């Protein structure tokens, strides 16, 4: 983001922009890291982890106070449950790992609080109905919904239905929708909200933190979200630095978690990220050329950077 700032911008009080002036080095991507290339390049091995939110549902979740949860968000919650169940199987039913879902649809706190309320209510019913057994009536609809989600969206995990049923049951034994769905946000006067304990997600819990976090700027740019597997992300921002920082699904993950990650976003946001990947690739190529020149500095790239800066606006 700093590299895409205007190299020649100068403020009398603040000085030059954050554009690097002395040196720049393009580091190779570490093997365990997944980033723009893995998700948004044509050959990225995680590109199939991304699903689209239908256009008519974007408006529903972006409303000031949504009155319902669209199907895409309900399915995302189902995926969160299934991903947690699969992780339980692979851990030998040890629950001491972090498991998170992020919902970011708006910067408005009313939106966050209302969505969190709706998710809690839906989750409580989902859990209660799934765990209910009836010899005469058979399994509840919620059972078939979650089993179908597993078969449709996590087909690569070869478990039998009995084992998956047990894993989902164990997941619901730990995950309490009333307590574990949190709204993480702040208001304009809350300047230090990022550092307040109630605004942070507690990942120091030795027993593992399982959470569905609904929020805005603090959640999407300021806080670490450990064990993030499901990202429901519809807030559109055409600013390069904002989008890059909001891509919280990027980072270091075990192979299992990488295979479980799902990003549910808009088609527009997906196109923007693909464009940012292309700009990032071109900048790295420019840096490689620069490094081969004697006495070169990042300012030699300035004309190209100004071009990329205009393209990302």
N, C-alpha and C positions, 0 to 999 in steps of 0.2 A: 504493500500500500504506500509506504514512504517512497519507494522507487518510482511510483507513478505520480508523485506530486510534481508541481512545476519547478524545474531546476533553478529558474531565475526569479521566482517570487521572493520579495523582500519586504519585511515589515520593520518600521523604524524602531519599534520596541522589542520585537521578537527576533529580528534578524532574518536569515535565510530560511527557506523551507527545510523540511526533513530530508530532502533529496541528498543522497550520499555524495560527498565532494572529494574524498581522498582515495578510497579504494572500494571495490566490490568483488565478492567471490561467490560463485555459484556452487553450492555444496551438492554432492550427489544425494539422492534420496535413500535413506536407510531402508533396508529390506523389510522390517516389520511395519513401516509407515505406509498408510494409505492416504492419498491426497487427491488433488484435482485430476491428475493423470489417470488414476485408477477408476475414478467415478465418471469422468467427463470426456475422456479421450475416446475416439472411435474404437480403439482396441483395449480399453480399460477392462480389467477382469471383474470389476465391481459395477460396471455400467448397468447390468440387469437388476441391480438392487433398487433402482429408482422407479417409482410409480407416480402417475399423475393424479391430481385432484381435479375432478370435472369442473368446468367453468361455473356452472350454476351452484356448486357447493362452496366455491371460494367466497362468494358473497355471503353465504349463510354463516360461515365461521368467522368472517371479518366484521360482522355487525357489532354495534356497540354492546348490545346484550343479546346474544344469540338465544333463540327459544328452543332450539333442537340441535342434536348432533347429526351431521350428515353421514351418509353411509361410509364415505372414505375414512372418516375419523373413527367410526365404530370398527371398521375392519382393521385400522391401525392399532386400536386397543386389543383386538383379538390377536394380532401379530405379536404384540408385547407379551401377552400371556403365553402364547405358544413358544416364543423365543426363550422365555424364562423357564418353561417346562423342559425344553430341550437342554438348556444349560444345567438344569437339575440332574437330568439323566447322565450327562457327561461328567458331572462332578461327583457322581455317586450319591446324589441327594444331599450333598453338603451345601447349605444355603449361604455360606460365608463369602459371597461375592457381591459386587455392586451391579445393579441391574436398573437401567433408567430409560425413560421415554421423555422426549421433549415435544411440547406443543407450542409453536410460535406463529401466531396468526395476525397479531396487531401489536401496536405500542401502547394501547389503552388499557388501564388497569381494570375498568369495568368489564371489558371483554375477557380478560384473564380470569377474573373472579367468577364470572358467569359460566365460562367454559369449565372451570375446575368444578363448580357445583354440579353441572350436568354430567361430567365424567364420573364424579363420585356416585351420583344417583344411579347412573347406568351400570357402573361396576358392581355396586352392591347387589343389584338385581341379577346381573350376570353370574356372580359368584354364588348367590343363594340358590338360584335355579339349577346351576350346573351340579352343585353338590347334593341336591335333593334326589333321592332314590325312590322310585315307586314301582313295586312289583307288577301292579296291574296296568298302570298307565305307560310304563316304559320310561326311557330316558327323556329328559326335557329337551326342548328345541335348542337351548343353549349348548347342550352337549354336541348335537349334530353340527351346529354352527362352528364351534371351535375345532372339532375333528375335521370338518371340511376345510377350514383355514389352514390347518396343518398339511392336509393332503394337497391343497392347491398352491400354497405359497412356500412351503418348506419341504417339497417333495424329495430333495436330495438327502434329507435325514431319514434314513431307513430304520424306522422303529415300527413295532406292531401296535395296533390300536389299544390293546390292553395296557401296554407300557406307557403309551402317550396319555391315556386316561388317568393312570396313577400319577404321572408327572404333573398333569394339570391340577389334579386334586391336591397334591403336595404344594404346588405353587399357590393355590388359593388358601392353603392353611397358613401361609406366611403373609401374603400380600393383602392388606386391609385397605380397601378403596377409601374408606372414611378417613383414615389417618395418612395414607401414603400418596394421596393426590394433593399436590401443593401448588399454590399460586405464588410465583416469585416475581415481584415487581416493585416499583417505587413511584413517587410523584416528583414533580419538578422541584419541590422544596427539600426533598430527601437527598441531599448532596452526598452524604456518606453512607447511603443505603447498602452499597456494595460490601462494606466492611462490617455491617451489623450482623450478629449471629443469626437473627431470625430471617435474614435475607439470603443466607447461605444454605447450601445443601450439605448435610453432615455426612461426609464420607470417611470420618474417623471411626465410625461404628465398626468394631471388630467382627460383628455378626453379619456385616454386609448391609448396604442401604439399597432398598428397592423403592423406586419413586416414579410417579408420573408428574413432571414439572411443567406447569403452564405459565408462560411469562413473556417478557419483552426484552428490552435492551440488556438489563442486568443478566438475564438468563442466557441470551444468545451471544453476548460478547464479553461479559465480565467474569462469569463463573465457570469453573471446571465442572463438567458433567461426566462423572465416571461411569463406566459400564453402559454407555449410551448405545442402544441397539435400534430404537425406533425414533425417527425424527419426522414429525408432522409439521411442515414448514411452508407457510403460504404467504408470509409477509414479503411483499415485493419492494426491493430497494435497488435502484440502478447504480448505486455507488459501489465502486470496486472494493474499497476497504471494508465497507459494511458487509457485503455479501461474503467476502473471503473470511471474515471473522465469524460470521454466522454459520459457516459450514462446520458445525461442531462434530459431525460424524467423521471428519478427517482426523487422523492421529494414529497413535500406536494401539494396536489391538492384537489379541491372540487370533490364530487362524479360525478358531471356532466362532469367535465374536464377529470377525470379518464376514464369515459366511451367513451370519444371522442378521447383520445390519440391513435395515430397510429405510429408505428415504422417500417420503410421500410429499410431493411438492407440486408446484404449478408448471405447466409446459413453458411458460414465459421464464420463470426462474431457471429452469433447466437449460434453456437456450442461453441465458446470460452466463451461467456457469461454464457452459461449453465455450463461449466466447472468451471468458477470462482465462480458461485453460490455454486457448490458442495464443493470447497475448503473453501469458506467462512463458510459454514455450519459445516465442520469438525473442523475448527479453533474455532468456537464458542463452539463446544462440548469439545474441549481440554481446553478452558478457564474455562468452567463449572467444569471440573475435577480439574483444578489447584486451583480454588477458594475454593475447599473443603479440601485443604491440608494446614497444618500449616507451616508458614514461607516459603511458596512457592513464587517464583518470575517468571516473564516471561521467564527468561533464562532456566528454567526447561523444557520449551516447545521447546527449540532451535533445538534439533535433528529433531522434527516433522516439524518445520518451514522450515528447510533446505530442507527437502523432498518436501514440498509443493512448495517451491521456484523453485526447479528443474522442477517440474511438470508444472509450469506455463510458463516456457521458451519455 
